[in-house]
Amino acid sequence: NLTRVNEYKDSSGKRVVVCTIDSGVDYTHPDLGGCFGKGCRVSFGYDFAGDAFNPPDVVTPSPKLDPMDCNGHGTHVAGIIMAVPTDPTKNTEVTGIAPNVMFGTYKVFGCSGAGTNTALILKAMDQAYKDGCTIVNLSLGTSDVMEDSPEAISATQLAKRGLVLVVAAGNDQELGAFRITSPAISNGVLAVGSVENIRAMGRTLRVAGDSTGFQMPFTFPSKPPTESAGGKIKTGEAVDSQVQDDGCTPYPKDFFKGYIALIRRMGCTFAVKIQNAYDAGATSVILYNNVDQTIGTVLNPLANVVAYTVSSTSGEYLVQQLQVKGNGNVEVVFGQTNVGIDVANGGRMSTFSSWGLSTDWDIKPDVVAPGGQIYSTYPMNMGGYAVLSGTSMASPHLTGIYALAVSNTKSAILSTLRLDVINTLIKITSVPIALPSATSPPGFAFAPVALQGNGLVDIMNITQATTFIYPATLQCKVNPWNSNDAAGEPETRLFQIVIANVDSISHNYSFSHQQAAHVSIEDPLNPKIFAASPNSTVVRFPEVGGGDGLGGVVVVGVNETVSVVVSIRGPSKEALQYVLKDSSAWFFSGWVHVLDDKGKKYTLSYGGSVGDFKKFVPIDTVNPN
């Protein structure tokens, strides 16, 4: 219920045509209708790729009429959008965001899912437009981060023709800033970043022969483990549950051969820990947290290693058992019953979600939606259900919400059916969220706009809005520090915003603003996040009867519009020297809030860069890795 879909009862996507460009769909899945073609829930589609398509090894597609999914990704995406459980009493089945949409799919990946190409993506986008799709979900992206890529140009042109494109922003946060993929980078599409789910589907494990019967909840990647996946566990040579850099250096050769590796969080990335365990012979890893929650999303770079996660309490208990019985002499048994598990950092930014801005310094992504630890449908021959994580899961969540919005007949704004208006409304009703605790500065910090755009989408805010404000984003672009000014203040930017009251009563509107965390981007490959200096970004609002520019009240009558000017001046060199001395390039960002007298809040994101850029390292857009 992060996006309040559970509270929403007004529409279900009826008569909205939603299409996906993905790996196809296993339409035999009961929750997805069980058939393909006219009269079926998956009613149309096409396979542009063929099962064997796997560039660069197999580059010749074998197109066919049947878009059956043999990879799993597309079936998972489809379930998020439109699944309907055949037996709602079972906790293993899935309910999609907009279960009554008309649905079609275009397959551009083979069974491996390892890659596709520009030609197939463009063909699928063109076909979706010809087939009359209202909304197209693209849970994919190329490594080209430029707005003049073929996919981005095509997406922009199709958006101008009325096609809604909702696109995954990418999972490349570790690669640094300016990494929104194409076509998410393009103008006119909605690029979606990811937040962690608040609950995940998991199971419990126990120690074999443990008389206490202590059950330890764990999360699993994709498919849950069978009972035979259990076995003896082994931890580092220190057998210490408080070690600060567990798994961060190579283990002795074959140290984990025949064992499940037990490794504590902290000290280095999960990818390093998993790689070191694999190099020492492990094929399974249990990662335990440094706080009493299971770990959120773990990006595992190795397909042949399975990574499970448990809480600090569970990890410490397992280490205690090893201390008593000897390292390698404790066997764990995986339970076979699904349970709901609270997720660490639930409702906060996912640690994989790609950094913006765009390479033209525009605000991207546009919004965020749940994408970490998402349980959904999976091909029947692969278990039927799975937990996956990525902006690939966040994008269909927004696609479903968009379908609910388009089918809503009660909202005066939504009933215009102007897609540019709906895109803006989705942004201005979103809610800014926090950074995950592992990457946040001390205390609470809002994630930068370059990670979350306007914030977390909210279907209740969208459908209950009685005010429309544009533009939704205030693009501050690049603002060099003034070398002739002692404090190094950048130029002040002026923005005209329009407030339209579509309610049946007049409203008074007041203004405020919230800074996001500052980001040093001197080395764009390694952005550094810092708590925002108080009032370092100067935002001034409309004044009424004089005043200091820090907030006035604007009255807008019924069906009237009022234009106001907001000024934004990014942080000065002097202000940021207290944050990180000598850094020459920064992202600054935040949100202007417009609050009506009934308590409804509307949010405009702002963001740009300040600095003297003397040490700024240009990024390589040809070889982005």
C-alpha positions as semicolon CSV with decimal commas, in nm:
position;residue;x (nm);y (nm);z (nm)
1;N;0,000;0,000;0,000
2;L;0,297;0,234;-0,045
3;T;0,114;0,396;-0,335
4;R;-0,227;0,357;-0,161
5;V;-0,365;0,127;-0,430
6;N;-0,531;-0,082;-0,157
7;E;-0,740;0,219;-0,059
8;Y;-0,847;0,298;-0,414
9;K;-1,193;0,168;-0,517
10;D;-1,310;0,393;-0,803
11;S;-1,179;0,225;-1,121
12;S;-0,986;-0,081;-1,232
13;G;-0,843;0,008;-1,573
14;K;-1,146;-0,100;-1,775
15;R;-1,126;-0,013;-2,148
16;V;-0,762;0,095;-2,115
17;V;-0,528;-0,090;-2,354
18;V;-0,198;-0,167;-2,181
19;C;0,092;-0,326;-2,367
20;T;0,437;-0,445;-2,265
21;I;0,759;-0,470;-2,464
22;D;0,946;-0,742;-2,284
23;S;1,016;-1,117;-2,292
24;G;0,656;-1,208;-2,367
25;V;0,400;-1,353;-2,123
26;D;0,315;-1,703;-2,006
27;Y;-0,053;-1,658;-2,081
28;T;-0,128;-2,013;-1,956
29;H;-0,084;-1,883;-1,601
30;P;-0,426;-1,893;-1,426
31;D;-0,376;-1,547;-1,273
32;L;-0,317;-1,406;-1,624
33;G;-0,622;-1,566;-1,783
34;G;-0,495;-1,905;-1,903
35;C;-0,515;-1,837;-2,279
36;F;-0,403;-1,609;-2,561
37;G;-0,605;-1,432;-2,829
38;K;-0,946;-1,279;-2,874
39;G;-1,158;-1,317;-2,563
40;C;-0,854;-1,386;-2,345
41;R;-0,701;-1,152;-2,089
42;V;-0,376;-1,152;-2,291
43;S;-0,562;-1,073;-2,609
44;F;-0,294;-0,984;-2,865
45;G;0,080;-0,965;-2,920
46;Y;0,372;-1,078;-3,132
47;D;0,714;-1,237;-3,091
48;F;0,973;-1,025;-3,272
49;A;1,268;-1,220;-3,133
50;G;1,216;-1,596;-3,118
51;D;1,321;-1,820;-2,831
52;A;1,682;-1,868;-2,949
53;F;1,753;-1,497;-3,000
54;N;2,052;-1,415;-2,779
55;P;2,281;-1,137;-2,902
56;P;2,572;-1,129;-2,954
57;D;2,577;-1,510;-2,990
58;V;2,250;-1,545;-3,188
59;V;2,173;-1,218;-3,368
60;T;1,915;-1,336;-3,621
61;P;1,561;-1,318;-3,484
62;S;1,301;-1,585;-3,558
63;P;0,971;-1,395;-3,530
64;K;0,644;-1,576;-3,474
65;L;0,285;-1,504;-3,379
66;D;0,300;-1,662;-3,033
67;P;0,459;-1,432;-2,763
68;M;0,501;-1,711;-2,505
69;D;0,753;-1,617;-2,236
70;C;1,037;-1,863;-2,176
71;N;1,246;-1,624;-1,964
72;G;1,015;-1,507;-1,684
73;H;1,077;-1,132;-1,678
74;G;0,778;-1,039;-1,894
75;T;0,540;-1,267;-1,702
76;H;0,648;-1,104;-1,375
77;V;0,588;-0,758;-1,524
78;A;0,245;-0,859;-1,656
79;G;0,136;-0,986;-1,315
80;I;0,221;-0,654;-1,150
81;I;-0,007;-0,478;-1,397
82;M;-0,308;-0,706;-1,442
83;A;-0,303;-1,037;-1,250
84;V;-0,629;-1,164;-1,101
85;P;-0,604;-1,444;-0,842
86;T;-0,809;-1,754;-0,915
87;D;-0,837;-1,822;-0,542
88;P;-0,803;-1,499;-0,340
89;T;-0,787;-1,697;-0,013
90;K;-0,442;-1,828;-0,103
91;N;-0,150;-1,609;0,000
92;T;0,059;-1,731;-0,293
93;E;-0,145;-1,567;-0,568
94;V;-0,116;-1,217;-0,712
95;T;-0,352;-0,924;-0,765
96;G;-0,234;-0,670;-1,020
97;I;-0,267;-0,293;-0,994
98;A;-0,524;-0,262;-1,278
99;P;-0,682;-0,605;-1,328
100;N;-0,943;-0,504;-1,586
101;V;-0,719;-0,359;-1,857
102;M;-0,707;-0,496;-2,210
103;F;-0,359;-0,644;-2,245
104;G;-0,112;-0,709;-2,524
105;T;0,256;-0,797;-2,529
106;Y;0,548;-0,774;-2,774
107;K;0,838;-1,010;-2,721
108;V;1,185;-0,871;-2,794
109;F;1,397;-1,108;-2,580
110;G;1,474;-1,474;-2,626
111;C;1,475;-1,732;-2,349
112;S;1,809;-1,618;-2,211
113;G;1,684;-1,261;-2,159
114;A;2,045;-1,154;-2,196
115;G;1,988;-0,891;-2,460
116;T;1,791;-0,752;-2,749
117;N;1,867;-0,486;-3,011
118;T;1,750;-0,146;-3,127
119;A;1,572;-0,279;-3,435
120;L;1,342;-0,507;-3,237
121;I;1,263;-0,241;-2,976
122;L;1,172;0,011;-3,247
123;K;0,958;-0,246;-3,430
124;A;0,771;-0,326;-3,111
125;M;0,715;0,041;-3,025
126;D;0,583;0,105;-3,375
127;Q;0,351;-0,197;-3,357
128;A;0,217;-0,089;-3,017
129;Y;0,122;0,246;-3,168
130;K;-0,043;0,083;-3,471
131;D;-0,236;-0,161;-3,250
132;G;-0,391;0,120;-3,048
133;C;-0,218;0,068;-2,715
134;T;-0,298;0,345;-2,465
135;I;-0,002;0,280;-2,235
136;V;0,319;0,092;-2,319
137;N;0,544;-0,039;-2,045
138;L;0,912;-0,082;-2,127
139;S;1,094;-0,257;-1,845
140;L;1,414;-0,239;-2,043
141;G;1,686;0,005;-2,137
142;T;2,000;0,031;-2,341
143;S;2,337;0,144;-2,207
144;D;2,315;0,452;-2,431
145;V;2,244;0,740;-2,191
146;M;2,207;1,004;-2,465
147;E;1,879;1,169;-2,561
148;D;1,959;1,131;-2,932
149;S;1,966;0,749;-2,926
150;P;1,725;0,584;-3,173
151;E;1,508;0,448;-2,890
152;A;1,488;0,787;-2,720
153;I;1,405;0,974;-3,042
154;S;1,134;0,722;-3,130
155;A;0,986;0,740;-2,779
156;T;0,972;1,119;-2,792
157;Q;0,796;1,115;-3,129
158;L;0,543;0,852;-3,021
159;A;0,471;1,049;-2,702
160;K;0,393;1,355;-2,915
161;R;0,139;1,139;-3,101
162;G;-0,042;1,050;-2,780
163;L;0,118;0,720;-2,681
164;V;0,197;0,692;-2,310
165;L;0,536;0,529;-2,249
166;V;0,631;0,425;-1,898
167;V;0,995;0,319;-1,883
168;A;1,229;0,168;-1,623
169;A;1,501;0,419;-1,527
170;G;1,773;0,153;-1,490
171;N;1,954;-0,041;-1,218
172;D;2,298;0,118;-1,249
173;Q;2,330;0,335;-0,938
174;E;2,673;0,187;-0,872
175;L;2,797;0,327;-1,205
176;G;2,748;0,684;-1,088
177;A;2,559;0,992;-1,206
178;F;2,395;1,054;-1,545
179;R;2,302;0,684;-1,592
180;I;1,932;0,694;-1,681
181;T;1,904;0,451;-1,970
182;S;1,740;0,495;-2,308
183;P;1,449;0,535;-2,378
184;A;1,378;0,645;-2,018
185;I;1,605;0,944;-2,085
186;S;1,377;1,084;-2,355
187;N;1,139;1,376;-2,324
188;G;0,773;1,288;-2,300
189;V;0,811;0,947;-2,134
190;L;0,775;0,874;-1,764
191;A;1,104;0,737;-1,630
192;V;1,049;0,536;-1,312
193;G;1,299;0,476;-1,034
194;S;1,257;0,221;-0,755
195;V;1,176;0,217;-0,385
196;E;1,192;-0,085;-0,157
197;N;0,871;-0,270;-0,082
198;I;0,765;-0,256;0,284
199;R;0,685;-0,629;0,288
200;A;0,842;-0,916;0,098
201;M;0,738;-1,273;0,039
202;G;0,977;-1,500;0,224
203;R;1,003;-1,822;0,421
204;T;1,164;-1,940;0,744
205;L;1,469;-2,153;0,810
206;R;1,576;-2,343;1,122
207;V;1,876;-2,529;1,255
208;A;1,841;-2,905;1,212
209;G;1,801;-3,077;1,550
210;D;1,754;-2,748;1,737
211;S;1,526;-2,826;2,032
212;T;1,417;-2,461;2,060
213;G;1,254;-2,474;1,716
214;F;1,370;-2,116;1,653
215;Q;1,234;-2,005;1,312
216;M;1,434;-1,743;1,121
217;P;1,257;-1,550;0,843
218;F;1,458;-1,515;0,521
219;T;1,411;-1,358;0,181
220;F;1,500;-1,534;-0,140
221;P;1,585;-1,431;-0,497
222;S;1,328;-1,516;-0,765
223;K;1,210;-1,869;-0,680
224;P;1,197;-2,000;-0,319
225;P;1,438;-2,280;-0,229
226;T;1,329;-2,642;-0,211
227;E;1,385;-2,837;0,109
228;S;1,684;-3,008;-0,053
229;A;1,858;-2,667;-0,086
230;G;1,944;-2,677;0,285
231;G;2,281;-2,794;0,412
232;K;2,571;-2,715;0,641
233;I;2,670;-2,351;0,689
234;K;3,011;-2,201;0,743
235;T;3,122;-1,847;0,826
236;G;3,457;-1,668;0,817
237;E;3,754;-1,802;1,008
238;A;3,695;-1,560;1,298
239;V;3,345;-1,708;1,366
240;D;3,242;-1,362;1,490
241;S;2,898;-1,204;1,439
242;Q;3,030;-0,850;1,495
243;V;3,307;-0,843;1,235
244;Q;3,295;-0,517;1,037
245;D;3,427;-0,633;0,699
246;D;3,309;-0,992;0,672
247;G;3,366;-1,131;0,323
248;C;3,542;-0,821;0,193
249;T;3,874;-0,997;0,132
250;P;3,930;-1,328;-0,049
251;Y;3,882;-1,650;0,147
252;P;4,123;-1,946;0,132
253;K;4,080;-2,168;-0,172
254;D;3,774;-2,399;-0,148
255;F;3,692;-2,259;0,199
256;F;3,317;-2,279;0,128
257;K;3,316;-2,581;-0,101
258;G;3,022;-2,800;0,004
259;Y;2,889;-2,534;0,244
260;I;2,641;-2,248;0,248
261;A;2,842;-1,931;0,318
262;L;2,719;-1,719;0,611
263;I;2,834;-1,356;0,573
264;R;2,759;-1,037;0,769
265;R;2,663;-0,710;0,606
266;M;2,899;-0,407;0,626
267;G;3,241;-0,313;0,497
268;C;3,191;-0,362;0,122
269;T;2,920;-0,428;-0,136
270;F;2,716;-0,745;-0,149
271;A;2,860;-0,808;-0,494
272;V;3,213;-0,825;-0,348
273;K;3,103;-1,058;-0,068
274;I;2,921;-1,292;-0,304
275;Q;3,209;-1,296;-0,552
276;N;3,460;-1,382;-0,277
277;A;3,237;-1,661;-0,146
278;Y;3,194;-1,799;-0,497
279;D;3,568;-1,790;-0,557
280;A;3,603;-1,998;-0,239
281;G;3,361;-2,263;-0,367
282;A;3,020;-2,144;-0,244
283;T;2,707;-2,187;-0,454
284;S;2,470;-2,051;-0,183
285;V;2,511;-1,755;0,052
286;I;2,315;-1,639;0,356
287;L;2,371;-1,266;0,413
288;Y;2,276;-1,139;0,758
289;N;2,201;-0,778;0,840
290;N;2,363;-0,546;1,095
291;V;2,015;-0,443;1,216
292;D;1,719;-0,654;1,319
293;Q;1,550;-0,674;0,979
294;T;1,608;-0,885;0,674
295;I;1,813;-0,708;0,410
296;G;1,625;-0,542;0,125
297;T;1,721;-0,596;-0,234
298;V;2,056;-0,765;-0,298
299;L;2,197;-0,716;-0,647
300;N;2,376;-1,043;-0,711
301;P;2,612;-1,031;-1,010
302;L;2,646;-1,411;-1,030
303;A;2,367;-1,620;-1,178
304;N;2,517;-1,941;-1,039
305;V;2,514;-1,828;-0,674
306;V;2,190;-1,806;-0,472
307;A;2,181;-1,533;-0,205
308;Y;1,935;-1,545;0,087
309;T;1,905;-1,273;0,354
310;V;1,821;-1,282;0,727
311;S;1,815;-1,032;1,013
312;S;2,097;-0,957;1,256
313;T;1,922;-1,160;1,527
314;S;1,903;-1,464;1,299
315;G;2,262;-1,423;1,180
316;E;2,394;-1,389;1,534
317;Y;2,199;-1,699;1,638
318;L;2,354;-1,901;1,356
319;V;2,703;-1,780;1,447
320;Q;2,640;-1,879;1,811
321;Q;2,544;-2,227;1,693
322;L;2,869;-2,246;1,493
323;Q;3,068;-2,132;1,796
324;V;2,919;-2,418;1,999
325;K;2,923;-2,695;1,739
326;G;3,219;-2,587;1,527
327;N;3,243;-2,389;1,206
328;G;3,080;-2,597;0,932
329;N;2,900;-2,834;1,170
330;V;2,558;-2,663;1,170
331;E;2,291;-2,765;0,920
332;V;2,001;-2,539;0,821
333;V;1,665;-2,652;0,687
334;F;1,460;-2,428;0,457
335;G;1,087;-2,417;0,534
336;Q;0,839;-2,457;0,251
337;T;0,562;-2,218;0,361
338;N;0,546;-1,859;0,237
339;V;0,538;-1,583;0,499
340;G;0,534;-1,204;0,482
341;I;0,853;-1,034;0,602
342;D;0,920;-0,670;0,686
343;V;1,184;-0,526;0,453
344;A;1,472;-0,313;0,576
345;N;1,440;0,039;0,434
346;G;1,086;-0,032;0,319
347;G;0,947;0,278;0,146
348;R;1,295;0,423;0,087
349;M;1,504;0,445;-0,229
350;S;1,642;0,118;-0,364
351;T;2,020;0,109;-0,368
352;F;2,026;-0,005;-0,731
353;S;1,800;0,261;-0,886
354;S;1,998;0,467;-1,139
355;W;2,117;0,821;-1,089
356;G;2,003;1,106;-1,313
357;L;2,014;1,382;-1,421
358;S;1,988;1,348;-1,796
359;T;2,299;1,426;-1,998
360;D;2,128;1,757;-2,084
361;W;2,096;1,827;-1,709
362;D;1,718;1,775;-1,712
363;I;1,543;1,615;-1,415
364;K;1,524;1,238;-1,456
365;P;1,385;1,005;-1,330
366;D;1,037;1,154;-1,316
367;V;0,893;0,956;-1,024
368;V;0,951;0,637;-0,826
369;A;0,737;0,331;-0,747
370;P;0,786;0,002;-0,559
371;G;1,050;-0,210;-0,734
372;G;1,249;-0,381;-0,459
373;Q;1,136;-0,727;-0,341
374;I;0,827;-0,758;-0,562
375;Y;0,630;-1,084;-0,565
376;S;0,447;-1,156;-0,890
377;T;0,359;-1,417;-1,148
378;Y;0,624;-1,630;-1,319
379;P;0,605;-1,894;-1,595
380;M;0,420;-2,205;-1,481
381;N;0,713;-2,432;-1,565
382;M;0,939;-2,214;-1,345
383;G;0,725;-2,229;-1,030
384;G;0,440;-1,990;-1,113
385;Y;0,551;-1,709;-0,879
386;A;0,877;-1,531;-0,799
387;V;1,031;-1,236;-0,616
388;L;1,227;-1,000;-0,840
389;S;1,378;-0,656;-0,788
390;G;1,459;-0,371;-1,024
391;T;1,319;-0,063;-1,187
392;S;1,169;-0,323;-1,422
393;M;0,923;-0,392;-1,138
394;A;0,867;-0,024;-1,053
395;S;0,773;0,068;-1,409
396;P;0,471;-0,169;-1,438
397;H;0,351;-0,050;-1,099
398;L;0,323;0,302;-1,241
399;T;0,176;0,160;-1,563
400;G;-0,104;0,004;-1,359
401;I;-0,161;0,326;-1,167
402;Y;-0,171;0,520;-1,495
403;A;-0,442;0,281;-1,621
404;L;-0,644;0,342;-1,303
405;A;-0,608;0,717;-1,353
406;V;-0,708;0,711;-1,720
407;S;-1,019;0,504;-1,642
408;N;-1,128;0,732;-1,357
409;T;-1,439;0,928;-1,451
410;K;-1,484;1,131;-1,131
411;S;-1,180;1,357;-1,152
412;A;-1,228;1,679;-1,349
413;I;-0,858;1,681;-1,433
414;L;-0,830;1,317;-1,539
415;S;-1,151;1,331;-1,743
416;T;-0,979;1,568;-1,987
417;L;-0,788;1,257;-2,108
418;R;-0,501;1,486;-2,205
419;L;-0,197;1,271;-2,154
420;D;0,037;1,566;-2,098
421;V;-0,198;1,682;-1,823
422;I;-0,209;1,336;-1,663
423;N;0,171;1,306;-1,678
424;T;0,202;1,637;-1,494
425;L;-0,068;1,545;-1,242
426;I;0,111;1,220;-1,155
427;K;0,427;1,418;-1,081
428;I;0,277;1,701;-0,875
429;T;0,086;1,457;-0,651
430;S;0,389;1,238;-0,577
431;V;0,552;1,229;-0,233
432;P;0,929;1,278;-0,174
433;I;1,095;0,988;0,010
434;A;1,412;0,921;0,208
435;L;1,744;0,764;0,125
436;P;1,809;0,412;0,254
437;S;1,980;0,420;0,591
438;A;2,300;0,263;0,452
439;T;2,365;0,553;0,212
440;S;2,201;0,837;0,403
441;P;2,398;1,103;0,587
442;P;2,351;1,090;0,968
443;G;1,985;1,135;1,047
444;F;1,698;1,153;0,801
445;A;1,771;1,279;0,451
446;F;1,548;1,307;0,148
447;A;1,685;1,127;-0,155
448;P;1,811;1,371;-0,421
449;V;1,579;1,458;-0,708
450;A;1,843;1,298;-0,934
451;L;1,735;0,965;-0,781
452;Q;1,360;1,009;-0,727
453;G;1,229;1,298;-0,936
454;N;0,906;1,429;-0,783
455;G;0,881;1,131;-0,547
456;L;0,665;0,825;-0,483
457;V;0,346;0,805;-0,689
458;D;0,015;0,803;-0,499
459;I;-0,310;0,701;-0,666
460;M;-0,529;0,867;-0,403
461;N;-0,349;1,199;-0,443
462;I;-0,378;1,169;-0,822
463;T;-0,751;1,102;-0,829
464;Q;-0,849;1,341;-0,548
465;A;-0,655;1,641;-0,677
466;T;-0,864;1,955;-0,719
467;T;-0,577;2,176;-0,834
468;F;-0,355;2,152;-1,138
469;I;-0,012;2,317;-1,137
470;Y;0,245;2,336;-1,412
471;P;0,525;2,291;-1,485
472;A;0,585;1,997;-1,251
473;T;0,962;2,031;-1,269
474;L;1,174;2,345;-1,234
475;Q;1,488;2,281;-1,436
476;C;1,774;2,478;-1,286
477;K;2,033;2,328;-1,523
478;V;2,398;2,439;-1,471
479;N;2,469;2,735;-1,241
480;P;2,837;2,833;-1,218
481;W;2,957;3,003;-0,902
482;N;3,023;3,372;-0,954
483;S;3,399;3,420;-0,933
484;N;3,352;3,794;-0,878
485;D;3,141;3,736;-0,568
486;A;3,313;3,673;-0,235
487;A;3,064;3,403;-0,138
488;G;3,054;3,254;-0,487
489;E;2,681;3,279;-0,527
490;P;2,534;3,132;-0,849
491;E;2,275;3,304;-1,063
492;T;1,915;3,311;-0,938
493;R;1,666;3,134;-1,165
494;L;1,308;3,259;-1,207
495;F;1,019;3,023;-1,281
496;Q;0,663;3,110;-1,367
497;I;0,416;2,852;-1,240
498;V;0,045;2,839;-1,313
499;I;-0,206;2,732;-1,047
500;A;-0,546;2,622;-1,180
501;N;-0,829;2,565;-0,933
502;V;-1,080;2,311;-1,072
503;D;-1,266;2,270;-0,742
504;S;-1,618;2,397;-0,672
505;I;-1,487;2,643;-0,410
506;S;-1,208;2,899;-0,408
507;H;-0,880;2,815;-0,234
508;N;-0,598;2,993;-0,057
509;Y;-0,257;2,850;-0,146
510;S;0,058;2,880;0,063
511;F;0,414;2,784;-0,026
512;S;0,709;2,605;0,131
513;H;1,012;2,416;0,016
514;Q;1,217;2,112;0,119
515;Q;1,581;2,055;0,033
516;A;1,704;1,712;-0,069
517;A;2,049;1,583;0,019
518;H;2,339;1,754;-0,162
519;V;2,553;1,544;-0,395
520;S;2,916;1,607;-0,488
521;I;2,961;1,504;-0,852
522;E;3,318;1,615;-0,904
523;D;3,376;1,253;-1,002
524;P;3,043;1,154;-1,162
525;L;3,137;0,785;-1,132
526;N;3,135;0,821;-0,753
527;P;2,865;1,064;-0,633
528;K;2,899;1,154;-0,265
529;I;2,585;1,230;-0,065
530;F;2,577;1,489;0,215
531;A;2,303;1,632;0,432
532;A;2,182;1,962;0,291
533;S;2,314;2,271;0,465
534;P;2,020;2,460;0,623
535;N;1,884;2,720;0,381
536;S;2,179;2,677;0,145
537;T;1,935;2,673;-0,146
538;V;1,740;2,998;-0,143
539;V;1,382;2,965;-0,266
540;R;1,151;3,265;-0,265
541;F;0,777;3,261;-0,319
542;P;0,506;3,509;-0,418
543;E;0,469;3,794;-0,171
544;V;0,135;3,930;-0,062
545;G;0,136;4,283;0,073
546;G;0,514;4,297;0,092
547;G;0,714;4,061;0,311
548;D;1,040;3,878;0,300
549;G;0,962;3,649;0,008
550;L;0,959;3,341;0,228
551;G;0,593;3,269;0,179
552;G;0,269;3,442;0,102
553;V;-0,087;3,332;0,028
554;V;-0,236;3,326;-0,319
555;V;-0,613;3,316;-0,364
556;V;-0,750;3,135;-0,670
557;G;-1,122;3,139;-0,743
558;V;-1,337;2,862;-0,886
559;N;-1,220;2,761;-1,234
560;E;-0,962;3,038;-1,231
561;T;-0,588;3,030;-1,291
562;V;-0,318;3,245;-1,137
563;S;0,043;3,278;-1,247
564;V;0,311;3,330;-0,984
565;V;0,689;3,353;-0,990
566;V;0,919;3,139;-0,780
567;S;1,292;3,214;-0,762
568;I;1,560;2,955;-0,687
569;R;1,925;3,021;-0,615
570;G;2,147;2,718;-0,571
571;P;2,401;2,685;-0,288
572;S;2,698;2,918;-0,290
573;K;3,060;2,807;-0,292
574;E;3,094;2,936;0,060
575;A;2,801;2,726;0,186
576;L;2,924;2,406;0,028
577;Q;3,283;2,445;0,147
578;Y;3,150;2,361;0,492
579;V;3,007;2,036;0,350
580;L;3,307;1,915;0,149
581;K;3,603;2,143;0,107
582;D;3,730;2,200;-0,249
583;S;3,460;1,998;-0,432
584;S;3,401;2,178;-0,760
585;A;3,070;2,031;-0,884
586;W;2,742;1,959;-0,704
587;F;2,385;1,847;-0,756
588;F;2,138;2,054;-0,555
589;S;1,768;1,976;-0,552
590;G;1,444;1,972;-0,358
591;W;1,074;2,038;-0,386
592;V;0,847;2,341;-0,384
593;H;0,527;2,252;-0,200
594;V;0,199;2,427;-0,275
595;L;-0,059;2,367;0,000
596;D;-0,426;2,451;-0,030
597;D;-0,641;2,554;0,266
598;K;-0,795;2,204;0,288
599;G;-0,460;2,037;0,342
600;K;-0,394;1,904;-0,008
601;K;-0,028;1,931;-0,101
602;Y;0,115;1,957;-0,453
603;T;0,485;1,910;-0,523
604;L;0,711;2,062;-0,788
605;S;1,063;1,924;-0,808
606;Y;1,363;2,148;-0,873
607;G;1,722;2,056;-0,939
608;G;2,041;2,151;-1,112
609;S;2,413;2,184;-1,060
610;V;2,643;2,444;-0,908
611;G;3,020;2,472;-0,900
612;D;3,322;2,607;-1,080
613;F;3,371;2,265;-1,247
614;K;3,750;2,302;-1,244
615;K;3,798;1,940;-1,141
616;F;3,483;1,798;-1,299
617;V;3,556;1,470;-1,479
618;P;3,347;1,435;-1,798
619;I;3,171;1,101;-1,831
620;D;3,234;0,861;-2,118
621;T;2,902;0,811;-2,296
622;V;3,054;0,573;-2,550
623;N;3,180;0,325;-2,291
624;P;2,946;0,392;-1,996
625;N;3,077;0,100;-1,789
